[in-house]
Amino acid sequence: MATKRFGYLDDFTLKNTKVGIGTSTANEKLEVLGGTRGGSAVVTGIATLSSYSGFVKTKTSFTDNVKVDSGESASLSGEIVIGTGTTLSVGTGATSGQGSVKSLKVSNTFTPPIGGTNDRPTAPQSGALFYNKDFKTIEYWDGSFWRQVDNTTQKGRGVFFGGYTGAHQIIIDFINIQSRGNAVDFGQLSAATRLSGGLANSIRGINAGGINPGYTDTIEYITMASSGNPIDFGNLTQSRFTPGGAASSTRGVFMGGYTPSPGKGVNTIDYVEIMSLGNAIDFGDDQYGRYQPNGCSSPTRGIIAAGQLDSPATLDVGYVDYITIASKGNATTFGELGINSYGLFAAASSTRGVFGGSQLHMKSIHYITMASTGNGIYFGDLSTPFTSCASGTVNYWQENKSLNDLNVEASYSKINISTDGQVNFRDIIRDKDNGSLSASLWVDSDLSNFENINFSFDKNNDQKFEITPNTDLLNNEWLKQINDTDTNYSLSAIKIGNNNSGDVKIADVVWLTFF
């Protein structure tokens, strides 16, 4: 054994092929105790550094595992390359300084900061990442807002809540959008409801408001991928029906609707955080107090289109407004849809919104490009017009000569007749609470003394349709034949008694509406 002593307790030893510096007993091939500086050192085994400080030399490479237990690692002056199968571990007792690493390639997993919405970093830099446990999604800071990274799904479910078929419905149905076939039972609402508003992200579906039979502010939610009854979510800021819905991956917005008191369309916009629970919060105002609009959305924008205004009189409109879902504020003008109507459907991709099947333009479809502004463009026609209103014909004769042969259509809040002045509807009543439209059918006094009359109405699945002939006119002096089926109502009458004179009411008619 050879020993070279440099001073008291300063040892340089060579023993059993092991070299020690600063120690008299080396446990490794080379063991150095005390402050050490080295250059061009190659570590072929595991290197353990109890305290690591100073600058890492440019393009320092490690071919084996490196572990920093405690202390500080200073700013990087270049690259640290960790080879395949090699790890760099920084213990809980160590801290890492700010460096200028231009890129980082991770071959396995990378974990960003994690927490709930209230745990988001308070002073993030643009581009900072955060995993939000409340929303179960990655977020990034764009310099002004936390934005969610949306997952694009290629298939999913469509869910239908409640409705009206002569009575309020409690059922929830669903379809698989990518396939064809009949709807399947999903569950039941907490109360039979019609005219509610809906929206969804890829995880939850939200149903809010409506009539059941009174006006309601209830919000309920379902889990889209499962089935079952909805769960209470909270309440809207006011009870109303037919709000339009729009949603991003995290936030749902309800726009407009009709309130019971003072009985008018509203410009209310309120919102919820879809993956949480609680009452809706004020978002801002639409430019118009409207009801029976519809809404759709891209990942960033919400759109509200068409509807009915109450002031100064009932008016069907085609106004289109938009909001930015991630922020709050009032709606901004987008353009005109291209038709004035209400009660239409809406659907959207990430770029285009499509509207059609309205109650006044039952076949036409229009679209908008959501990232821009401007007027709607004609898209095409539905193969089957969306309608459940009654339509038919009225025919009557005198001396075997046809006095009139005309078409009649009840379009929810309007009654249309193909000619004027010969047959007219009077006493038109629109009952919003009961969802019906009623009127009486008259023949004008200039056409008195008619002798024959025919009714024929197609019910078009209108569960509320009924017609009551006027027995004061169509009394025992008339021969009558009535045929009333699930799909059609027809009446034929021939006069056998005295002549008629003056205005005469033929019948009272009731139709279903969606109010």
C-alpha positions as CSV (number, residue, x, y, z in Angstrom):
1,M,0.0,0.0,0.0
2,A,1.2,3.5,-0.9
3,T,0.1,6.6,1.0
4,K,0.8,10.2,-0.1
5,R,-0.2,12.6,2.8
6,F,-0.6,16.3,1.8
7,G,-1.5,17.5,5.2
8,Y,-3.4,16.7,8.4
9,L,-6.3,14.5,7.4
10,D,-5.6,15.1,3.7
11,D,-5.2,11.6,2.3
12,F,-4.4,10.3,-1.1
13,T,-4.7,6.5,-0.7
14,L,-4.5,3.5,-3.1
15,K,-5.8,0.4,-1.4
16,N,-7.2,-2.8,-3.0
17,T,-7.3,-1.0,-6.4
18,K,-9.4,1.8,-4.9
19,V,-8.3,5.4,-4.9
20,G,-9.3,7.8,-2.1
21,I,-8.8,11.5,-2.0
22,G,-9.7,13.1,1.3
23,T,-10.3,9.7,2.8
24,S,-8.1,7.0,4.1
25,T,-10.6,4.3,3.2
26,A,-12.0,4.4,-0.3
27,N,-15.2,2.4,-1.0
28,E,-15.3,3.0,-4.7
29,K,-12.8,2.8,-7.5
30,L,-12.4,6.6,-7.0
31,E,-13.9,8.3,-3.9
32,V,-13.4,12.1,-3.4
33,L,-14.5,13.8,-0.2
34,G,-14.6,17.6,0.0
35,G,-14.9,20.3,-2.7
36,T,-14.0,19.0,-6.1
37,R,-13.6,20.4,-9.6
38,G,-13.2,18.2,-12.6
39,G,-13.2,18.3,-16.4
40,S,-14.1,15.7,-19.1
41,A,-15.4,13.3,-16.4
42,V,-17.2,10.3,-17.7
43,V,-19.5,8.5,-15.2
44,T,-20.3,5.0,-16.2
45,G,-22.4,4.0,-13.2
46,I,-25.0,5.8,-11.1
47,A,-23.9,9.3,-9.9
48,T,-25.4,10.6,-6.7
49,L,-25.0,14.3,-5.9
50,S,-26.0,15.4,-2.4
51,S,-25.7,19.1,-3.3
52,Y,-25.4,20.3,-6.9
53,S,-24.8,23.9,-7.6
54,G,-23.1,26.1,-10.2
55,F,-23.6,26.2,-14.0
56,V,-24.0,23.1,-16.0
57,K,-21.6,23.2,-18.9
58,T,-23.0,23.6,-22.3
59,K,-24.2,20.3,-23.9
60,T,-23.4,18.2,-20.9
61,S,-24.4,14.6,-21.5
62,F,-25.3,11.9,-19.0
63,T,-25.3,8.3,-20.2
64,D,-26.3,6.9,-16.8
65,N,-28.8,7.9,-14.1
66,V,-28.2,11.2,-12.2
67,K,-29.9,12.0,-8.9
68,V,-30.0,15.4,-7.1
69,D,-31.0,14.9,-3.5
70,S,-30.8,18.5,-2.1
71,G,-29.4,21.9,-2.7
72,E,-29.8,24.1,-5.7
73,S,-29.2,23.5,-9.4
74,A,-28.4,26.8,-11.1
75,S,-29.4,28.2,-14.5
76,L,-28.6,26.1,-17.5
77,S,-26.1,27.5,-19.9
78,G,-26.8,24.9,-22.6
79,E,-28.4,21.5,-23.1
80,I,-28.7,18.6,-20.7
81,V,-29.2,15.4,-22.7
82,I,-30.7,12.4,-20.9
83,G,-30.0,9.3,-22.9
84,T,-32.6,6.6,-23.6
85,G,-33.2,4.5,-20.5
86,T,-31.6,7.1,-18.3
87,T,-33.2,9.2,-15.6
88,L,-32.6,12.6,-14.1
89,S,-34.2,12.7,-10.6
90,V,-34.6,15.9,-8.5
91,G,-35.5,15.2,-5.0
92,T,-38.0,17.1,-2.8
93,G,-35.1,18.8,-1.0
94,A,-33.6,20.2,-4.2
95,T,-34.7,23.4,-6.1
96,S,-34.3,24.2,-9.8
97,G,-33.4,27.6,-11.2
98,Q,-34.9,29.3,-14.3
99,G,-33.1,28.3,-17.5
100,S,-33.4,28.9,-21.2
101,V,-34.2,25.4,-22.4
102,K,-35.6,25.9,-25.9
103,S,-37.2,22.5,-26.3
104,L,-38.0,19.5,-24.2
105,K,-38.8,16.1,-25.6
106,V,-40.6,13.7,-23.3
107,S,-40.6,10.0,-24.3
108,N,-43.0,8.8,-21.7
109,T,-45.2,11.1,-19.6
110,F,-45.2,14.8,-18.6
111,T,-47.3,16.1,-15.7
112,P,-48.3,19.8,-15.7
113,P,-49.5,21.5,-12.5
114,I,-52.8,19.9,-11.2
115,G,-55.6,21.4,-9.2
116,G,-59.2,22.7,-9.1
117,T,-60.4,25.9,-10.6
118,N,-59.5,27.9,-7.5
119,D,-56.0,26.5,-7.6
120,R,-55.1,27.9,-11.0
121,P,-51.7,29.8,-11.0
122,T,-52.3,33.5,-10.0
123,A,-49.7,35.0,-12.3
124,P,-49.2,32.6,-15.2
125,Q,-47.2,33.3,-18.3
126,S,-48.8,33.0,-21.7
127,G,-48.8,29.4,-22.8
128,A,-48.7,28.0,-19.2
129,L,-50.4,24.6,-18.8
130,F,-52.7,23.5,-16.0
131,Y,-54.8,20.4,-15.5
132,N,-58.2,21.4,-14.1
133,K,-59.6,18.6,-11.9
134,D,-63.0,20.2,-11.8
135,F,-63.5,20.2,-15.6
136,K,-61.2,17.2,-16.2
137,T,-59.4,18.9,-19.0
138,I,-56.0,20.5,-19.8
139,E,-56.1,24.4,-19.8
140,Y,-53.7,26.9,-21.2
141,W,-53.3,30.6,-20.4
142,D,-53.7,32.8,-23.5
143,G,-52.5,35.9,-21.8
144,S,-56.1,37.0,-20.8
145,F,-58.1,33.9,-20.0
146,W,-57.7,30.2,-19.2
147,R,-58.8,28.3,-22.3
148,Q,-59.8,24.6,-22.4
149,V,-58.2,22.2,-24.8
150,D,-61.3,20.7,-26.6
151,N,-61.5,17.1,-27.4
152,T,-63.0,16.5,-30.9
153,T,-65.3,13.4,-30.9
154,Q,-66.3,11.7,-34.0
155,K,-69.5,10.2,-32.7
156,G,-71.9,10.7,-29.8
157,R,-75.5,10.9,-28.6
158,G,-78.4,13.2,-29.2
159,V,-80.8,13.5,-26.3
160,F,-84.4,14.8,-26.3
161,F,-86.0,16.1,-23.1
162,G,-89.8,16.1,-22.6
163,G,-92.2,17.7,-25.1
164,Y,-95.9,18.0,-25.7
165,T,-98.3,15.5,-27.5
166,G,-101.6,16.8,-26.1
167,A,-100.1,16.6,-22.6
168,H,-96.7,17.5,-21.1
169,Q,-94.2,14.7,-21.5
170,I,-91.7,13.3,-18.9
171,I,-89.7,11.0,-21.1
172,I,-86.1,11.5,-22.1
173,D,-85.0,9.7,-25.4
174,F,-81.6,9.4,-27.1
175,I,-80.2,8.5,-30.4
176,N,-76.7,7.5,-31.6
177,I,-75.9,10.3,-34.0
178,Q,-73.5,8.3,-36.2
179,S,-76.1,5.5,-36.8
180,R,-79.7,5.4,-37.9
181,G,-82.8,4.1,-36.1
182,N,-85.5,5.0,-33.6
183,A,-84.9,6.8,-30.4
184,V,-84.2,4.7,-27.2
185,D,-85.5,5.4,-23.7
186,F,-82.9,7.3,-21.6
187,G,-84.8,8.1,-18.4
188,Q,-87.4,10.5,-17.0
189,L,-87.5,14.2,-16.1
190,S,-88.3,15.1,-12.5
191,A,-91.5,16.7,-13.9
192,A,-93.3,16.5,-17.3
193,T,-92.1,19.5,-19.2
194,R,-92.2,21.2,-22.6
195,L,-90.4,24.1,-24.2
196,S,-87.2,23.8,-22.1
197,G,-83.7,24.8,-23.3
198,G,-80.8,22.4,-23.7
199,L,-77.1,22.3,-24.2
200,A,-74.2,19.9,-23.6
201,N,-70.5,19.2,-23.6
202,S,-69.1,15.7,-24.3
203,I,-69.7,14.6,-20.7
204,R,-72.9,16.2,-19.5
205,G,-76.2,17.3,-20.9
206,I,-78.1,20.2,-19.3
207,N,-81.9,20.8,-19.5
208,A,-83.3,24.1,-18.1
209,G,-86.6,26.1,-17.8
210,G,-89.8,25.3,-19.6
211,I,-93.5,24.8,-18.7
212,N,-94.6,21.9,-16.4
213,P,-97.4,23.2,-16.4
214,G,-96.3,26.4,-14.7
215,Y,-93.2,28.3,-15.7
216,T,-90.0,26.8,-14.2
217,D,-86.4,27.8,-13.5
218,T,-85.2,24.2,-12.8
219,I,-81.9,23.1,-14.2
220,E,-81.1,19.3,-14.4
221,Y,-78.2,17.4,-15.8
222,I,-77.5,13.9,-17.2
223,T,-74.3,12.0,-18.0
224,M,-74.4,11.7,-21.7
225,A,-72.6,8.3,-21.9
226,S,-74.9,6.6,-19.5
227,S,-78.7,6.5,-19.1
228,G,-81.0,7.3,-16.2
229,N,-82.9,10.1,-14.6
230,P,-81.4,13.6,-14.4
231,I,-80.0,15.1,-11.3
232,D,-80.8,18.5,-9.9
233,F,-78.2,21.1,-10.9
234,G,-79.6,24.5,-9.7
235,N,-81.8,27.2,-11.0
236,L,-81.9,29.8,-13.8
237,T,-81.9,33.5,-12.8
238,Q,-85.6,33.6,-13.8
239,S,-88.4,31.2,-14.7
240,R,-88.9,31.1,-18.4
241,F,-89.5,28.8,-21.4
242,T,-87.8,28.4,-24.8
243,P,-84.4,29.8,-24.0
244,G,-81.7,29.2,-26.7
245,G,-78.7,27.2,-25.5
246,A,-75.0,27.4,-26.4
247,A,-72.0,25.7,-24.8
248,S,-68.2,25.4,-24.9
249,S,-66.5,22.3,-23.4
250,T,-66.9,23.9,-19.9
251,R,-69.5,26.7,-19.9
252,G,-73.2,26.6,-20.9
253,V,-75.2,29.7,-21.7
254,F,-79.0,30.2,-21.9
255,M,-80.3,33.1,-24.0
256,G,-83.7,34.7,-24.2
257,G,-87.1,33.1,-23.4
258,Y,-90.6,34.0,-22.3
259,T,-91.5,34.9,-18.6
260,P,-94.9,34.6,-17.0
261,S,-94.8,38.0,-15.4
262,P,-95.2,40.5,-16.9
263,G,-95.7,38.0,-19.7
264,K,-93.1,38.9,-22.4
265,G,-90.0,37.9,-24.1
266,V,-86.8,38.6,-22.3
267,N,-83.2,39.6,-23.2
268,T,-81.7,37.6,-20.3
269,I,-78.5,35.7,-20.8
270,D,-77.2,33.6,-17.9
271,Y,-74.6,30.8,-17.7
272,V,-73.5,27.8,-15.7
273,E,-70.2,25.9,-15.4
274,I,-71.2,22.6,-16.9
275,M,-69.0,20.3,-14.8
276,S,-69.9,22.0,-11.5
277,L,-73.3,22.4,-9.7
278,G,-75.1,25.6,-8.7
279,N,-77.4,28.3,-9.9
280,A,-77.0,30.2,-13.2
281,I,-75.2,33.5,-13.1
282,D,-75.9,36.7,-15.1
283,F,-73.8,36.8,-18.3
284,G,-75.2,39.9,-19.9
285,D,-78.1,40.9,-22.2
286,D,-79.3,40.1,-25.7
287,Q,-80.1,43.1,-27.9
288,Y,-83.8,41.9,-28.1
289,G,-86.3,40.5,-25.7
290,R,-87.3,37.4,-27.7
291,Y,-88.7,34.0,-27.1
292,Q,-88.6,30.8,-29.2
293,P,-85.2,31.6,-30.7
294,N,-82.6,28.9,-30.9
295,G,-78.9,28.8,-30.3
296,C,-75.8,26.9,-31.3
297,S,-72.1,27.3,-30.7
298,S,-68.5,26.8,-31.8
299,P,-65.9,26.1,-29.1
300,T,-65.6,29.9,-28.6
301,R,-68.8,31.6,-29.8
302,G,-72.5,31.3,-28.9
303,I,-75.1,32.2,-31.4
304,I,-78.8,33.2,-30.9
305,A,-81.0,33.5,-33.9
306,A,-84.6,34.4,-34.9
307,G,-87.5,34.3,-32.4
308,Q,-90.5,36.4,-31.6
309,L,-90.7,39.9,-30.1
310,D,-93.6,41.2,-28.0
311,S,-93.0,45.0,-28.4
312,P,-94.5,47.0,-30.0
313,A,-96.5,44.0,-31.3
314,T,-95.9,40.3,-31.9
315,L,-93.2,40.2,-34.5
316,D,-91.3,37.3,-36.1
317,V,-87.6,38.2,-36.6
318,G,-84.5,36.8,-38.1
319,Y,-81.9,38.7,-36.0
320,V,-78.7,36.9,-35.3
321,D,-76.5,37.9,-32.4
322,Y,-73.3,36.4,-30.9
323,I,-71.4,36.2,-27.6
324,T,-67.9,35.0,-26.6
325,I,-68.6,32.1,-24.3
326,A,-65.4,32.3,-22.2
327,S,-66.0,36.0,-21.3
328,K,-69.2,37.8,-20.1
329,G,-71.0,40.7,-21.6
330,N,-73.9,41.7,-23.9
331,A,-74.6,40.1,-27.2
332,T,-73.3,41.7,-30.4
333,T,-74.9,41.9,-33.8
334,F,-74.0,39.1,-36.2
335,G,-76.4,39.7,-39.0
336,E,-79.8,38.5,-40.4
337,L,-80.7,34.8,-40.7
338,G,-82.5,35.2,-44.1
339,I,-86.0,34.3,-42.8
340,N,-88.1,35.8,-40.1
341,S,-89.4,33.0,-37.9
342,Y,-89.3,31.2,-34.6
343,G,-89.3,27.7,-33.1
344,L,-86.6,26.6,-35.4
345,F,-84.0,23.9,-34.9
346,A,-80.2,24.6,-34.7
347,A,-77.1,22.5,-35.2
348,A,-73.5,23.3,-35.5
349,S,-70.0,22.0,-36.3
350,S,-66.9,23.9,-34.9
351,T,-67.2,26.4,-37.8
352,R,-70.8,26.5,-39.2
353,G,-74.2,26.9,-37.6
354,V,-77.3,25.6,-39.4
355,F,-80.9,26.6,-38.7
356,G,-84.1,25.2,-40.2
357,G,-87.6,23.7,-39.8
358,S,-89.1,26.8,-38.3
359,Q,-92.7,27.3,-37.7
360,L,-93.2,29.8,-40.6
361,H,-90.7,28.4,-43.0
362,M,-91.0,24.8,-42.3
363,K,-88.7,23.4,-45.0
364,S,-86.0,25.9,-45.6
365,I,-82.5,25.6,-44.1
366,H,-80.0,28.5,-43.7
367,Y,-76.4,28.6,-42.4
368,I,-73.9,31.0,-41.0
369,T,-70.1,30.8,-40.6
370,M,-69.6,31.4,-36.9
371,A,-66.1,32.8,-36.8
372,S,-67.1,35.7,-39.0
373,T,-70.2,38.0,-39.0
374,G,-72.8,38.5,-41.8
375,N,-76.2,37.3,-43.0
376,G,-77.3,33.7,-43.3
377,I,-77.1,31.9,-46.6
378,Y,-79.7,29.5,-48.0
379,F,-78.5,25.9,-47.5
380,G,-81.4,23.8,-48.9
381,D,-84.7,22.2,-47.9
382,L,-85.7,19.5,-45.4
383,S,-87.0,16.4,-47.1
384,T,-90.0,16.5,-44.8
385,P,-91.2,19.9,-43.6
386,F,-91.3,20.2,-39.8
387,T,-94.9,20.8,-38.9
388,S,-97.6,19.4,-36.6
389,C,-100.2,22.0,-37.5
390,A,-103.5,21.2,-39.2
391,S,-104.1,22.0,-42.9
392,G,-107.1,21.3,-45.1
393,T,-109.7,22.6,-47.6
394,V,-113.1,24.3,-47.4
395,N,-115.5,23.8,-50.3
396,Y,-119.1,25.1,-50.6
397,W,-121.7,25.4,-53.4
398,Q,-124.9,27.1,-54.5
399,E,-127.2,25.6,-57.1
400,N,-124.5,22.9,-57.9
401,K,-122.0,25.7,-58.7
402,S,-118.8,25.8,-56.6
403,L,-118.6,29.1,-54.8
404,N,-115.2,28.5,-53.3
405,D,-112.5,25.9,-53.1
406,L,-109.7,27.0,-50.9
407,N,-106.8,25.8,-48.7
408,V,-106.5,26.5,-45.0
409,E,-103.4,26.1,-42.9
410,A,-103.0,26.8,-39.2
411,S,-99.3,27.6,-38.7
412,Y,-99.1,27.7,-34.9
413,S,-99.7,31.4,-34.3
414,K,-101.1,32.3,-37.7
415,I,-103.9,31.0,-39.9
416,N,-103.3,31.3,-43.6
417,I,-106.0,31.1,-46.3
418,S,-105.2,30.9,-50.0
419,T,-107.9,33.5,-50.9
420,D,-109.3,36.6,-49.2
421,G,-112.8,37.8,-48.5
422,Q,-114.8,34.6,-49.0
423,V,-113.9,32.6,-45.9
424,N,-112.4,34.2,-42.8
425,F,-111.3,33.3,-39.3
426,R,-112.5,35.3,-36.4
427,D,-112.0,35.3,-32.6
428,I,-108.4,34.0,-33.0
429,I,-107.0,33.2,-29.5
430,R,-103.4,32.2,-28.8
431,D,-103.2,30.5,-25.4
432,K,-99.6,30.3,-24.4
433,D,-100.1,28.5,-21.1
434,N,-102.1,25.7,-22.7
435,G,-100.2,25.6,-26.0
436,S,-103.2,26.1,-28.3
437,L,-104.6,28.3,-31.0
438,S,-108.3,28.6,-31.5
439,A,-110.5,30.4,-34.0
440,S,-114.0,30.3,-35.5
441,L,-114.5,29.8,-39.3
442,W,-117.1,32.1,-41.0
443,V,-118.6,32.5,-44.4
444,D,-119.1,36.1,-45.3
445,S,-122.5,37.7,-45.8
446,D,-122.1,38.2,-49.5
447,L,-122.1,34.4,-49.9
448,S,-125.2,33.6,-48.0
449,N,-127.7,31.0,-49.2
450,F,-125.0,28.4,-49.9
451,E,-126.3,24.9,-50.1
452,N,-123.4,22.5,-49.7
453,I,-120.2,22.6,-47.6
454,N,-117.2,20.2,-47.2
455,F,-114.4,20.3,-44.6
456,S,-111.3,18.2,-44.9
457,F,-108.4,18.7,-42.5
458,D,-105.2,16.7,-42.2
459,K,-104.3,16.6,-38.5
460,N,-100.5,16.2,-39.1
461,N,-99.9,14.6,-35.7
462,D,-101.6,17.5,-34.0
463,Q,-102.8,15.9,-30.8
464,K,-104.8,19.0,-29.8
465,F,-106.7,19.4,-33.0
466,E,-110.5,19.5,-32.8
467,I,-113.2,21.0,-34.8
468,T,-116.8,21.6,-33.6
469,P,-119.4,22.3,-36.3
470,N,-121.8,25.2,-35.6
471,T,-125.1,23.4,-34.8
472,D,-127.0,26.7,-35.0
473,L,-126.2,26.6,-38.7
474,L,-125.7,23.0,-39.4
475,N,-128.9,21.9,-37.8
476,N,-131.6,19.3,-38.7
477,E,-132.1,21.2,-42.0
478,W,-128.8,19.8,-43.2
479,L,-127.8,16.3,-44.0
480,K,-124.4,15.8,-42.5
481,Q,-121.7,13.1,-42.7
482,I,-118.6,13.4,-40.4
483,N,-115.5,11.2,-40.6
484,D,-113.1,11.8,-37.7
485,T,-109.9,9.6,-37.6
486,D,-106.5,9.9,-36.0
487,T,-105.1,11.5,-39.1
488,N,-108.0,13.4,-40.7
489,Y,-111.3,15.2,-40.0
490,S,-113.9,15.6,-42.8
491,L,-117.4,16.9,-42.9
492,S,-119.9,17.0,-45.8
493,A,-123.2,18.7,-45.4
494,I,-126.1,19.3,-47.8
495,K,-128.9,21.8,-47.1
496,I,-132.5,20.5,-47.3
497,G,-134.4,23.3,-45.5
498,N,-134.8,27.0,-45.7
499,N,-132.3,29.5,-47.1
500,N,-129.6,31.1,-44.9
501,S,-129.1,34.8,-44.7
502,G,-126.3,37.1,-43.2
503,D,-123.0,36.1,-41.8
504,V,-122.8,32.5,-40.7
505,K,-120.3,30.7,-38.5
506,I,-119.4,27.3,-39.9
507,A,-117.3,25.8,-37.1
508,D,-114.9,26.4,-34.2
509,V,-111.4,25.0,-34.6
510,V,-108.5,24.4,-32.2
511,W,-104.9,23.7,-33.1
512,L,-101.8,22.8,-31.2
513,T,-99.1,25.5,-30.9
514,F,-95.7,25.3,-29.3
515,F,-96.2,28.2,-26.9
